[in-house]
Amino acid sequence: MSNLFVNISKKSLIYILISSIVYWGISYGIDRTAFLSLISMYTICFVLFLLLIKENRNNSNELFYIGLFFRVILLFSIPNLSDDFYRFIWDGRLSFLGLNPYLYLPENNTDLVAEGAFLYSGMGTMNGSHYTCYPPVNQLSFLIPALFFSKNYVGATIVMRVLIILADIGTFIFGKKIVQLLKLPVKNIYYYFLNPFVILELTGNLHFEGVMIFFLALSLYYIIKNKWGRSALFFAISVSVKLIPLLFLPVFIKKLGIKKNFLFVVLVLLLNVLFFVPFMSVEIYDNFMKSIHLYFQNFEFNASIYYVIRAIGFQVKGYNIIHSVGKVTPIIIVVLVLILSVVRNNKKSKTMIATMLFSICIYYSFASIVHPWYIAIPLFLSIFTNYTFPLVWSFLVILSYAAYQDTTYQENLYLVAVEYVIVYAIAFLELIKSKRFIELKQRFLV
């Protein structure tokens, strides 16, 4: 540590200084309603992030500590780009009191926990009017802050942030191991770990995709090492943080073989049932599924193909067809993922991870809601492939914050179109292996 910056150039030190000031400004100085300021500052961070990697591609340890330093800057900030953390604290305090978080609505029970009315006002009516949809291991992540700070939301946010930073460190360690196993450039891991998107959306806004990705990284590492039992254990924990990894289960069929994959799936599902045991009650299934259905069939944000389908629905039916679409798109997604799992040579680890990347992108393409922090999963998977469109997406997704410029939360569909047209165009060029595009990106991502 004492020789941390010995190999860092003066140019890099300037990049670090400017980035630090901007990270501080975003985390402590602006609100998400200040869209122009946010996008300007984010662009500065993103450009400097790419320059830091380019300038220090041979100084691997220094880049790690720089990423860690940027996270520490955010340690004492209160998330200003998302209000989800208020619900996390609420759920954690219910568990701390021995109450089942799946059975209580914040809007009807503000007196149950310390700072209850404040937490409810922070999370908003929309978040506070439905039952929690966060799986058991995620609930454990919410409980830990309550063990230290059951009456102080500032202290609770700091503990949650420490957990997410520790998860990011774990992701870095095992992500680097995977990169080395696949004989890819070590610098790839920094397109995730040093990325302003990851630092601000996960560490800053306290989204637990970072914890889910840590366990997914462990699972991928052990599946590549042909230790499927350990892989299944960590995959199950990943699912119990966020349900989305369930989408990847068919992708492992060729890698593991039919028999082992069957055992893998059974073990993952059995473990998740066991994780739910402490919360079991007559109402839990109904409450949990109500929240899941509400989420996928009522909410809309930053969608792509879904918005095109919705527009066609308005023209044909004259009203929003979200409820009908929400019943059909899961079938389309499952069919497409199964096709990818069968037709691609997923015995090869690189191909398997690329298939996982395509699978999650198919899911998001048809989804009615794609929050910015969701992009962490395709970004993480992309570092083990030659695809860079998720990296571009991690920059362009900031455009979705235009919806928060006022209390009406009206999206700017022109900006949404810009985001997805560019991302899809780059994905297409990479899929057809355009030589001109490959030469262009090599100039910027050396």
MARZA-740471 format. One record per atom (N, C-alpha, C): z, y, x; residue in one letter. Coordinates in steps of 0.05 Angstrom, whole numbers, plus 5000, padded with zeros to 4 digits. Layout:
BEGIN
ZYXA;...
REM end
This chain:
BEGIN
500049765016M;500050005000M;500050255017M;501350245040S;501550485057S;498850565068S;497050365071N;494450425081N;492350425059N;493250485035L;491550455011L;488950615013L;489050865022F;486651025022F;485451065049F;486150895068V;485050915095V;482050895095V;480950705079N;478050665079N;476550825058N;478050995044I;476751155023I;475551415035I;473051465029S;471751705039S;472751955025S;472252185038K;472952445026K;471552474999K;469052384997K;467652404972K;469052254950K;469952014957S;471351844937S;474051974928S;475352104948L;477952234941L;477452464921L;475152604924I;474452814905I;473952684877I;472552464877Y;471952324852Y;474552244838Y;476452134854I;479052044843I;480652284832I;480652504847L;482152744838L;481052844812L;478352874810I;477152984786I;477652794763I;477352524768S;477752324747S;480652344737S;482552374755S;485352374747S;485852614729S;484752844736I;485153084719I;483953044691I;481552914690V;480252874665V;481752664648V;482652454661Y;484152254646Y;486752374634Y;488052544650W;490352684640W;489652864616W;487453004619G;486553184597G;485953034571G;484552804574I;483952644550I;486452534537I;488252434553S;490652294543S;492852474533S;493052714545Y;495352884539Y;494453154526Y;491853214528G;491053484521G;489153524497G;487853314488I;485953354466I;486453154443I;485353224421D;485453054397D;482652944392D;482552724377R;479952594372R;478152764354R;479252974341T;477653154325T;475953334343T;476753364369A;475253534387A;473053374400A;471053304385F;468953114393F;467453204418F;466553454418L;464953554441L;466553544467L;469153624465S;470853604489S;471153324498S;471653144478L;472052864485L;469652734498L;467252774486I;464852654497I;464152774525I;464753024529S;464153154555S;466053034576S;468553014570M;470552914589M;470052614595M;469352464574Y;468852184577Y;466352144595Y;464352304591T;461852284608T;462552334637T;464252534643I;465052584670I;466452334682I;468352224667C;469751984677C;467751754682C;465851724664F;464051494667F;462151524691F;461151764695V;459451814718V;460951774744V;463451874745L;465051844769L;465851554774L;466251404753F;466851124755F;464550974768F;462051024760L;459750904773L;459450984802L;459951244807L;459851344835L;461951224853L;464351174842L;466551054857L;465850774865L;464650624847I;463850344853I;461650344874I;459750524871K;457450534890K;458450624918K;460350804919E;461350914944E;463150714958E;464550544942N;466550364954N;466050064948N;463449994947R;462849724940R;463849524960R;464549604984N;465649425004N;468649455007N;469849624991N;472749674992N;474049564966N;473949304963S;474849174938S;477749244931S;479549214950N;482349264944N;482949554936N;481549744948E;481850024941E;481050074912E;478849954904L;477949994876L;479949884856L;481249664863F;483349554845F;485649754842F;486549864864Y;488850044863Y;488150314849Y;485550394852I;484650634838I;484750584808I;483750354799G;483850284771G;486750274760G;488550164777L;491350154769L;492550434768L;491850604787F;492850874787F;492051034762F;489551004754F;488551134730F;490151044705F;490850794704R;492450684682R;495250804682R;496450834705V;499150944707V;499251234697V;497051374701I;496951654692I;497351664662I;496451464647L;496651454618L;499251354608L;501051264626L;503451104619L;505151234597L;505551494599F;507451624581F;506051774558F;503451734555S;502051874534S;502351734507S;502151894486I;502151784458I;499151764450I;498251534442P;495351504435P;494451724416P;492251854424N;491252074407N;488452024397N;487351784403L;484751714393L;484851484372L;487151374368S;487551164348S;490351164338S;490751094312D;493451094300D;494350804295D;492950604305D;493650324299D;496450254311D;497150394333F;499650314347F;502150354329F;501950534310Y;504150574292Y;504750314276Y;502550184267R;502849934253R;503949714271R;503049714297F;504149514316F;507149544318F;508049794321I;510949834323I;512449744298I;511249814275W;512449734249W;512749434248W;510549284253D;510648994252D;512748884271D;512848994295G;514748894315G;517648934307G;518249164294R;520949214285R;521749044262R;519848974245L;520448774223L;521348514236L;519848414255S;520448164268S;523148184282S;523748414295F;526248454309F;528648434289F;528248514265L;530348504244L;530448224231L;528748044239G;528747774227G;527147764201G;525447974196L;523847984172L;520947894179L;519647764160N;516947664164N;514947894161N;513547974182P;511748204180P;509348154161P;508847904154Y;506547834137Y;507247874107Y;509747944102L;510647954074L;511248234064L;511148434081Y;511948704073Y;509748914077Y;509449074057L;507549304059L;509049554068L;508049694088P;509349934097P;509750144075P;507750174058E;507850384038E;510150344018E;511150094015N;513250043996N;515950004009N;516050004036N;518449934050N;519050114074N;518650374071T;519050554093T;521950564103T;523850464086D;526650484094D;527550224109D;525850034113L;526649784125L;527149804155L;525549964169V;525749984198V;526350264206V;527350294231A;527950554242A;525350714244A;525450974238E;523051154238E;520851054219E;521650904198G;519750784180G;517850984167G;519051204156A;517351404143A;515451534163A;516451584187F;514751704208F;512451514216F;513151264219L;511051064227L;508951034205L;509851034180Y;507951014157Y;506151254156Y;507251494160S;505551734160S;503651734183S;504451614205G;502651604229G;500351404225G;500951174213M;498950964210M;496951034188M;497751204170G;495951294148G;496151104124G;495251204101T;495451054076T;493750804078T;491350824090M;489550594090M;490850364106M;491950424129N;493150214145N;495750114133N;497150294120G;499750224110G;499750094082G;497350074070S;497249964042S;496349674041S;495949554064H;495249264064H;497049104083H;497148854078Y;498848674094Y;497648644122Y;499348594141T;498448564169T;496448334172T;494548374189C;492548164194C;492548074223C;494748134238Y;494948064266Y;496247794270Y;494947614285P;495947344288P;498647334303P;499947094304P;502647064315P;503147154343P;501447084362V;501947174390V;501747474392V;499947594376N;499847884376N;502448004364N;503547864344Q;506047954333Q;508247944354Q;508147744372L;510047724394L;509747964412L;507348054417S;506848294433S;508048534420S;508148544394F;509348764380F;512348754380F;513448504380L;516348464380L;517548554407L;516248494429I;517348554455I;518248854458I;516549044450P;517449324452P;519949384435P;520149244411A;522449284394A;525049184407A;524848984424L;527148884438L;528349094456L;526649264467F;527549474485F;528049744471F;526349804452F;526550064438F;526150014407F;528249954394S;528149894365S;528250144348S;528850374361K;529150624346K;527650854358K;526150804379N;524751014394N;521850944397N;520051064382Y;517250984383Y;515951064409Y;516851264423V;515751344449V;516251114469V;518751024470G;519450804488G;517850554481G;517450504455A;515850264447A;512950284456A;511850524455T;509050554465T;508850494495T;510850584510I;510850534539I;510950234545I;512650094530V;512949804535V;510249664528V;509049744505M;506449624498M;504349674519M;504449914530R;502449994550R;502849824576R;505349784583V;505949614607V;504849324602V;505249224578L;504148954572L;501148944575L;499749144565I;496849154567I;495949184596I;497349354611I;496649384639I;496949124654I;499148974649L;499648714661L;497448524654L;496548534629A;494348354620A;491748434635A;491248684638D;488848774653D;488948674682D;491348684694I;491548584722I;490948284722I;491948134702G;491347854700G;488347804696G;487147964679T;484247944675T;482747994701T;483648194716F;482348254742F;482548004761F;484947894763I;485347674781I;483547434774I;483647354749F;482047114741F;479147184737F;478547424729G;475747514728G;474447504755G;475947584775K;474947584803K;474447294812K;476247114804K;475946834811K;473446714798K;472946794773I;470546694759I;468046794772I;468047054779V;465747174792V;465147024818V;467246954833Q;466846814858Q;465846524854Q;466946394833L;466046124827L;463046124819L;462146334806L;459346354797L;457546474818L;458746534842K;457246654864K;455846904856K;457347074842L;456247344835L;457647554852L;456447794853P;457748004869P;460548074859P;462448094878V;465248154870V;465448414856V;463748604862K;463848874849K;463548854819K;462448634809N;462048614780N;464648644764N;466848554775I;469348564761I;470248854756I;469249034773Y;470049314771Y;468549464748Y;466349344739Y;464949464716Y;466649424691Y;468649254693Y;470549224671Y;473149364678Y;474349294701F;477049394708F;477149694712F;475149804724L;475150094730L;473750264709L;472750124688N;471150264667N;472950444651N;472150704648P;473750894631P;474150794603P;472150654592F;472350544565F;474750354563F;475050174583V;477349984582V;479950124586V;479950314605I;482450464611I;483350624587I;481550764573L;482350934551L;482750784525L;480950594519E;481150454493E;483350244493E;483850104516L;485849894516L;488550004526L;488650104551T;491150214561T;491950464545T;490050644541G;490650894528G;491250874499G;489550734484N;489850714455N;491450474446N;492350314464L;494150084459L;492849874441L;490349804447H;489049584433H;489349324448H;490149124434F;490848874447F;488548684452F;486048784450E;483748634459E;484148574489E;485548744503G;486048694532G;487648444536G;489648404519V;491348154522V;489647914514V;488147934492M;486447714484M;484447644506M;483247844519I;481247794540I;482647664564I;485047734570F;486547594592F;486647294588F;487447214564F;487646924558F;484946794557F;482946944548L;480146844547L;479146804576L;479846984594A;479146954622A;480446704634A;482946654628L;484246414637L;482846164626L;482146174601S;480745944588S;478045894602S;476546104607L;473846074620L;474245964648L;476246064662Y;476645974690Y;477145674690Y;478845574672Y;479545294672Y;477245114661Y;475645224643I;473445064633I;471345034654I;470945244670I;469045224693I;470145034714I;472745014717K;474044824736K;474244544724K;473144504700N;473144244686N;476044154679N;477744344673K;480444274664K;480744364635K;479444204617W;479144294589W;481744314574W;483744154581G;486344164567G;487644434571G;487744534596R;488944794601R;487245014588R;484644974590S;482745164578S;483345194548S;483744964534A;484244974505A;486845114499A;488845074516L;491445204512L;491145504512L;489845604533F;489545894536F;487546014515F;485645844508F;483745934487F;485245964460F;487045774455A;488645794430A;490346044430A;491546104452I;493246354454I;491446594450I;489046594461S;487246814458S;486546854428S;486046634414V;485446654386V;487846754370V;490246694379S;492646774365S;493447064372S;491947194390V;492147484394V;490147624376V;487647534377K;485447634360K;483747394352K;483047374327L;481647134317L;478747104327L;477647314337I;474747324344I;473847104363I;475447004383P;474446794400P;473746534386P;474646494361L;473846264345L;470746234344L;469446464345L;466546464344L;465246304367L;466746284390F;465646154413F;465945854414F;467345734395L;467945444397L;465445274398L;463245334382P;460845164384P;459445184411P;459845394425V;458445444451V;459245234472V;461645124469F;462644934490F;461744654486F;460144594465I;459444324459I;457944184483I;455944314494K;454444194516K;456044194542K;457744394545K;459344404570K;461344174570K;462644124548L;464743924547L;463743644538L;461543644523G;460743394511G;462043374483G;460943214466I;461743204438I;464643124435I;465542904449K;468242804447K;470243004456K;469943114481K;471843304491K;471843564475K;469543644466N;469443894450N;470943854424N;470643614412F;472143564387F;475143584392F;476143464414L;478943474421L;479743764428L;477943914441F;478444194447F;478944354422F;477144314402V;477344464377V;479844384362V;480444124361V;482844034347V;485344144360V;485544154387L;487844254401L;488144554395L;485944704396V;486044994391V;487045054362V;485944904343L;486844954315L;489644864310L;490444634322L;493144534319L;495244724330L;494644834354L;496445024367L;496745274350L;494545364339N;494745604322N;496245564297N;496145324286V;497845254263V;500745264271V;501345154295L;504045154305L;505145434310L;503345604320F;504145884325F;504946024299F;503745944276F;504346064251F;506945954238F;507945724248V;510245594235V;512645784232V;513345944252P;515746124248P;515346324225P;512946374217F;512446574196F;511746444169F;511746174168M;510846044144M;512446114119M;510946164097S;512146214071S;509946164050S;510746164026V;508846114004V;506646334003V;507546574009E;505646804005E;503946864030E;504646754053I;503446844078I;500446804078I;499446574068Y;496546524069Y;495146724052Y;496146774027D;494746964009D;494747244021D;496947324032N;497147604043N;495347634067N;495347434085F;493747444109F;490747454102F;489947274084M;487147254077M;486247504061M;488047614045K;487347864030K;486648084050K;488248104071S;487748314091S;485048264106S;484548014112I;482047944126I;479648014108I;479747924083H;477547984064H;477248284059H;479448424057L;479348714053L;477948844076L;478648754100Y;477548874124Y;474548834126Y;473648594120F;470748534124F;469048604100F;470148644077Q;468548694054Q;469048974041Q;470649134054N;471149404043N;470749634063N;471049574089F;470949784109F;468249794123F;467450034130E;464950074144E;465350274166E;464350214190F;464450404212F;462750314235F;461050494245N;459450444269N;457850184268N;456750124245A;455149874243A;452249934251A;450649714254S;447849744261S;446049614240S;445449364243I;443749224224I;444949244195I;447549224194Y;448849244167Y;448049504153Y;448049724168Y;447349984156Y;444449984145Y;442749844159V;439949824150V;439849664124V;441349444123I;441449284099I;442749444076I;444749594083R;446049764062R;444149964051R;442550094068A;440650294059A;438550164040A;437649924048I;435749784030I;437049724004I;439649644005G;441049583980G;441349823962G;441750053973F;441850293957F;439250353943F;437050303957Q;434350343946Q;433750143924Q;434549893928V;433849683909V;435849673886V;438449673893K;440549633872K;441749893862K;441650103879G;442750363871G;445650393876G;446850203891Y;449750223898Y;450250073924Y;452650103935N;453449983960N;453849683956N;452349513971I;452449223966I;454149083987I;456249223997I;457949114018I;459248854010I;460048823985H;461348583977H;459448343977H;456948383969S;455048163970S;454248103999S;453748304015V;453048264043V;455248134058V;457748204052G;460048094066G;460347794062G;459147694040K;459347404035K;457047254049K;454847384054V;452447254065V;452347264096V;453047494107T;452847534136T;454447334152T;456847244144P;458247044160P;456646784163P;455146714141I;453546464143I;451246504162I;449946744162I;447846794181I;448846784209I;451146904214I;452246914241I;452846634251I;454146474234V;454846194242V;452346034249V;450346064232V;447845914236V;446545994263V;446446254268L;445246354293L;446746264317L;449446264316V;451046174338V;450745884343V;450545724322L;450145434324L;447445374337L;445345534329I;442745494342I;442845554372I;444145774379L;444445844407L;445945624422L;447945514410S;449645304422S;448045054427S;446045004410V;444544754412V;442144784431V;440645004429V;438145034443V;438445114472V;440645254479R;440945354506R;442345144524R;441845154549N;443044964568N;445845054576N;447745024558N;450345124563N;452144944580N;450944734591K;452344584612K;452844754636K;450944934642K;451245124664K;453145344656K;455045404673S;457145604666S;456045874660S;454145964677K;452946224673K;451546244646K;450046034639T;448646024614T;450546024591T;452745864594M;454745854573M;455946124567M;456646274588I;457846534584I;455846724572I;453246704581A;451246874569A;450846814539A;451146564532T;450946494504T;453346604488T;455646604500M;457946734487M;457447034483M;456147154503L;455447444501L;453547494478L;451447324476F;449547354454F;450847314427F;452747114427S;454047054402S;455747284391S;457247404409I;458947634400I;457247874392I;455047904406C;453248134399C;451848084373C;451147834367I;450047764340I;452047834319I;454547754323Y;456647814304Y;456948114299Y;457048264320Y;457348554317Y;454848684305Y;452548564309S;450148684298S;450148674268S;451348464256F;451448424227F;454048524215F;456048594232A;458648674222A;458448954208A;460148994188S;460249254174S;462049454189S;463649354208I;465449524222I;465549444251I;464949634269V;464949584298V;466549814311V;469149774313H;470749984326H;470149994356H;470450224369P;469750244397P;471050024415P;473549964410W;474949774428W;473849494425W;472349434404Y;471149174402Y;469249104425Y;468049314436I;466049284457I;467249164483I;469949154484A;471249034508A;470448744513A;469948594491I;469248314494I;466448274506I;464348394494P;461748364508P;461748484536P;463148704540L;463248824567L;464448624587L;466648494579F;467948304597F;466048064603F;464847954582L;463047724586L;460647804603L;459748044601S;457248134615S;457548134645S;460048164655I;460448174684I;459847904698I;459647694682F;458947424693F;456047354688F;454547554680T;451647524675T;450047744690T;447447744685N;445747954696N;445148164676N;446448154653Y;445948354632Y;447748594634Y;446548824631T;448049074634T;448149244608T;446849144587F;446849304563F;449749344551F;451649154555P;454349214545P;455649444561P;454949464587L;455949684603L;455049954592L;452449964585V;451350204572V;452650254545V;453150044531W;454450064505W;457250174507W;458650094529S;461450194533S;461450494537S;459250614545F;458950904547F;458151024520F;456050914508L;454951034484L;456851014460L;458650824460V;460350784437V;462151024431V;462451194451I;464051444447I;462851614426I;460251584421L;458851734400L;460051684372L;461251454369S;462451384342S;464751564335S;465951694355Y;468251874350Y;467452124336Y;464852164332A;463952404317A;464952394288A;465652144279A;466652114251A;469352244247A;470852294269Y;473552394267Y;473752694270Y;471552834268Q;471653124272Q;473053264250Q;473253144226D;474753264204D;476053034188D;477553104168T;479052904153T;477352744133T;474852814130T;473052664112T;472052404125T;472252394152Y;471352154167Y;468452074160Y;466752274159Q;463952224154Q;462552164180Q;461251934181E;459751864206E;457152024208E;456452084233N;453852204239N;451951974244N;450351904224L;448651664226L;446351704247L;445751954253Y;443752004274Y;444951914301Y;447451984306L;448751894331L;449151594332L;449751474309V;449951184308V;447251054315V;445151174304A;442451074310A;441751104340A;442551324352V;442051364381V;443551144397V;446051094389E;447650894403E;446150624403E;445450534379Y;444350264377Y;441450234386Y;439850444382V;437050434391V;436950394421V;438650544435I;438750524465I;439750254473I;441950164461V;443149904469V;441249674463V;440049674440Y;438149464433Y;435649474451Y;434749714457A;432449734474A;432949624502A;435249684513I;435949584540I;436349274539I;437649184518A;438048894514A;435248754513A;433448874499F;430748754497F;429348754524F;429548974538L;428248984565L;429448784584L;432048744582E;433348544599E;432648264591E;432348214566L;431647944556L;428747874565L;426948064564I;424148004573I;423848044603I;426048124616K;426148154645K;423948354655K;424048594643S;422248804651S;422648884680S;420648854697K;420948924725K;421649214730K;420349394715R;420849674718R;423749744711R;424749624690F;427449684682F;429449574703F;428949334713I;430649204733I;430749384758I;428549484766E;428449664790E;430049914784E;429850024760L;431250264753L;434250224753L;435150014742K;438149974741K;439249904768K;437549784786Q;438549724813Q;439049984829Q;437750194821R;438150454835R;440850564828R;441850504804F;444450614796F;446750424799F;446150164797L;448349964799L;447849794824L;448549904846V;448149764872V;450649614880V;
REM end
